[in-house]
Amino acid sequence: MDGIERPLNAENKGYEMLLKMGWKQGKGLGKEQTGRTKPIIAAGLKNDRGRTGIGVLEAHQRAIANLEEAKIQLEQERMNEFRNVLKFTATCRAVTKAALRARHAIQTLDERRHITRHILWPSEDNEEEHIPPHVQLHASVAYLLNIHCYSLYRGTFFD
């Protein structure tokens, strides 16, 4: 027999204390002796070197809940990172496309004014690939505004 299955004896300190407080074997606890007659069996006992204790079940459940929460948070972070990469890629494509459109507009408007080849014109051999698209776009928009009084975004001329 082990633990609560074995009856208490006079060598047990708890048993001695109960007797000193007026408890009698087989009677309930408390002033009226109507309380518990059997020990409380704790759910989830901690196993520590072959012994058990109260609280391990709750601690284990909290640890599992924390682990699950951490997994969910990590997955959310990965999804946010993936979305950010997609947004960045889409933005890069849009800027590249807008820069090429601006450079074509420069070429068309320059040719109407009989301006010879300009560095901002698009080239077949992609010699401007070393210039980042956002720099190309910025320079092209400024050129269109200052030289041709043309708004790329509105698609109109102004005075």
N, C-alpha and C positions, 0 to 999 in steps of 0.2 A: 504494500500500500504506500501511497505517496501523497504528501501534502494534505489537502483538504479531505481526502478519503479516509485518512487515519484519525481517530479521535484524539483530542488533546489529553495530555497527562500532566501530572504535578510538576514535571521537570520543565515544562514550557512556561516562559515568562508571561506571555499573554494570558495563559490559563490562570496563573497565580494572581495576576492583576484583576481578572474577572471575579475570582473568588473573594478577594479582599473588598470588592465593591458590592458584594452581596449576591452575586449570580450563583445559580444552582444548576448543576448538570441536567439537561433536558428541558429547562425552563427558557422562556424567551428573554430577550434583553430589555432593559429599561426598568423604570420605577414600578410599573404594573406587571412586569415580566410577560408582556404580551408582544414583544418585538420578535425579531428574527430568532429562529432556533437553529438554522443551518447557515453555514458561511456563504458569503457572496462569491459567486464564481465570475471572475472578470473575463470579458471577451477580449481576445487578443493579448496574449501574454508574451512578454519579452523573454527571449531565450538568451541568457547570459551565462556562459560556462555551465550549461546544464540546468540553470535555475530560470525561473520565469518571473515576469513582473508586469505590472499594469501599464498600458500606454503604447505598446509596440504596434498594435494594429492601427491606431490613429496616426502614429508617426509614419508608418509604412504607407497608409493611404494618402497622407499629405505629400510624402516624397513622390509617389506615383502621380498625384495631381500636379505637383510642381514640374515634374518631368514632361508631362503631357502639355502643360502650359508653355514650357520652354520650346517644345517641338513645334507647337502652333505658331509661336512668335518667330521662330527661325524660318518656318515656311512662309509666313507673311513677309518677312524681311527679304527672302529670296524672290518672292513674287514682285515686291516693290522694286527690287534691283532690276529684275527682268523687264518690268514696265518702263523703268527709267532708261534702260538700254534701248528699248524699242522707240521711246520718245526721242532720244538723242539721235538714233539712226534716221528716224523720219525727219527730224529737224535738219540734219546734215544733208539729206537728199533734197529737201525743199530749198535750202540755201544754195546748194549746187545748181539746182534747176533755175532758181531766180537769178543767180549770177550769170549763167549762160544766156538766159533770156535778155538780161540787161546788156550783155556784151554784143548780142545780135542787134539789139536796138541801137547801140552806139555805132556799129558798122553801117546799118541802114541809114541812119541820120547823117553820119559823116560822109557817106557816098553821095547823098543828096546835095551836100555842100561842097563836094569835090575835095574833101579832105583825104589825104593819102593814108595809107595803113597806119593804124594806131595800136599801141601795145595792148589796149583793152579789147581789141577785136578778137573774136574767137579764132583759133588756129586749128588747122587739120592735124598738126603733129603734137598737139597738147603741150606746147612748150611752157604754158603757164601753170601746169599741174603742181609745180613747187610752191605756188602762191595759194594759200588757203582760200577756200570758196567765200568765206565771210569777208575776207579782205578784198577779194575781187568784187563782191557785191557792193561793199561800201564805196570802193573807188569808182565803180561804174555808176552808181546812183548819183554820187557827187558830180561826176563828169557830165552826166545827162542833165542834171539841174543847172550847173554852171555854164556849160557850153551851149546846150540846145534848149534850155528852159523847158525841159520835158520831165514830167513826173511818170516814172515807170509804174508806180502803184495805181495811179489814176488812169494812166494811158492817155494823158492829154498834155498839150502845150500850154504855157502861161506866159504872161508878159512881165 
